[in-house]
């Protein structure tokens, strides 16, 4: 079981690397300033829903801080706060661990909107952005939500199977 968890953590690091190295080559040049997909965040949402909301909180805080340090140096802690909070809140929503595809995709859509809106709100609070929210929604948030939704559809089956295997092997005492 620990081996599977460490493999999934390595998957998150691999997604983090792919997010910054390969994806900029795949995104068309005209859209590179608009689309910044958060692949790691989508995988952490799966952890929050299928594993545990506390695991999602910790992973969101850790990988959010990694995002702050490596990619976005304008305000340290914004991504860490937003990812941790959003993953925890999304982990609260489903009542069972058998979340079906439509509900999971709705959670991904809500989570993507919530993350980008939280980051926009944090940046506007500290005066780092001066555009209105409607402009950010149309130019950044909705295109990001679309890309993250497609990525969630692609990884749904394999990641869900791995997380369900981990959850089934744990005893009831460990789940809480």
C-alpha positions in Angstrom: 0.0 0.0 0.0 2.8 2.4 0.8 4.4 1.6 -2.5 1.1 2.5 -4.4 0.9 5.8 -2.4 4.5 6.7 -3.3 3.9 5.9 -6.9 0.9 8.2 -6.9 3.0 11.0 -5.3 5.6 10.4 -8.0 2.8 10.8 -10.5 2.0 14.2 -9.0 5.6 15.3 -9.3 5.6 14.0 -12.9 2.5 16.0 -13.7 4.1 19.0 -12.1 7.1 18.7 -14.4 4.9 18.1 -17.5 2.9 21.2 -16.5 5.9 23.4 -16.8 7.9 21.7 -19.6 5.8 19.9 -22.2 2.4 21.7 -22.0 3.8 25.1 -23.1 4.9 23.4 -26.3 1.5 21.9 -26.9 -0.5 25.1 -26.2 -0.8 27.3 -29.3 1.3 30.5 -29.1 -1.8 32.8 -29.2 -3.2 31.0 -26.1 0.0 30.7 -24.0 -0.8 33.8 -21.9 -4.4 32.7 -21.4 -4.2 29.0 -20.6 -2.3 27.8 -17.6 -3.6 24.3 -16.8 -3.2 22.9 -13.3 -2.8 19.2 -13.9 -1.5 18.5 -10.4 -4.5 20.2 -8.9 -6.9 18.0 -10.8 -5.1 14.9 -9.6 -5.2 16.2 -6.0 -9.0 16.7 -6.4 -9.2 13.0 -7.1 -7.1 12.3 -4.0 -9.5 14.5 -1.9 -12.6 12.8 -3.2 -11.5 9.2 -3.3 -8.8 9.1 -0.6 -9.4 11.6 2.1 -10.0 15.4 2.3 -7.1 15.8 4.8 -4.8 14.1 2.3 -6.0 16.6 -0.4 -5.4 19.5 2.0 -1.8 18.5 2.7 -1.1 17.7 -1.0 -2.7 21.0 -2.0 -0.6 22.9 0.4 2.6 21.2 -0.6 2.2 21.3 -4.3 0.6 24.8 -4.2 3.7 26.1 -2.4 5.8 24.3 -5.0 3.8 26.2 -7.7 4.4 29.5 -5.8 8.1 29.0 -5.6 8.8 27.5 -9.1 6.3 29.2 -11.4 4.6 32.2 -9.8 6.8 34.4 -7.7 4.6 37.4 -7.5 3.0 36.4 -4.2 4.3 33.4 -2.2 1.5 31.4 -0.6 -1.4 32.3 -2.9 -1.5 29.0 -4.8 -0.7 27.0 -1.6 -3.6 28.6 0.2 -6.0 28.3 -2.8 -5.1 24.7 -3.6 -5.3 23.5 0.0 -8.6 25.3 0.7 -10.2 24.2 -2.5 -9.2 20.6 -2.3 -10.4 20.4 1.3 -13.7 21.9 0.5 -14.2 19.6 -2.5 -13.4 16.6 -0.3 -16.3 17.6 1.9 -18.9 17.5 -0.8 -19.3 13.8 -1.8 -20.9 11.6 0.8 -19.6 8.3 -0.5 -16.3 7.0 -1.9 -18.0 5.6 -5.0 -18.3 9.0 -6.8 -19.6 8.4 -10.3 -18.1 10.1 -13.4 -20.7 12.9 -13.8 -20.4 14.0 -10.2 -16.6 13.9 -10.3 -16.6 16.0 -13.5 -19.0 18.5 -11.8 -16.6 18.6 -8.9 -13.7 19.2 -11.3 -15.6 22.1 -12.9 -16.5 23.6 -9.6 -12.9 23.1 -8.3 -11.3 24.7 -11.3 -13.6 27.7 -11.1 -13.0 28.0 -7.4 -9.2 27.7 -7.6 -8.8 30.4 -10.4 -11.4 32.7 -8.7 -9.6 32.4 -5.4 -6.3 33.2 -6.9 -7.8 36.1 -8.8 -9.4 37.4 -5.6 -6.1 37.1 -3.7 -4.1 38.8 -6.4 -6.7 41.6 -6.7 -6.8 42.0 -2.9 -3.1 42.7 -2.9 -3.3 44.9 -6.0 -1.4 42.6 -8.4 -4.2 42.6 -11.0 -6.3 45.5 -12.1 -8.7 43.9 -14.5 -12.3 43.2 -13.6 -13.4 39.7 -12.7 -15.5 39.3 -15.9 -12.5 40.0 -18.0 -10.5 37.3 -16.1 -13.4 34.9 -16.3 -13.7 35.2 -20.1 -10.0 35.3 -20.9 -8.4 33.0 -18.4 -10.7 31.1 -16.1 -13.1 29.5 -18.6 -10.3 28.3 -21.0 -8.4 26.9 -18.0 -11.6 25.1 -16.8 -12.1 23.6 -20.3 -8.5 22.2 -20.5 -8.6 20.9 -16.9 -12.0 19.2 -17.6 -10.5 17.4 -20.6 -7.5 16.3 -18.5 -9.9 15.0 -15.8 -11.8 13.0 -18.3 -8.6 11.4 -19.6 -7.2 10.4 -16.1 -10.6 9.5 -14.5 -10.5 5.7 -15.0 -6.9 4.9 -14.2 -6.5 7.2 -11.3 -9.8 6.2 -9.8 -8.9 2.5 -10.0 -5.6 3.2 -8.2 -7.2 5.3 -5.5 -10.0 2.7 -4.9 -7.4 0.0 -4.5 -5.6 2.0 -1.9 -8.8 2.8 -0.1 -10.1 -0.8 -0.1 -6.9 -2.1 1.4 -6.9 0.2 4.4 -8.6 -0.8 7.6 -11.6 1.2 8.9 -9.5 2.7 11.6 -7.1 4.3 9.1 -9.8 5.8 7.0 -10.7 8.4 9.7 
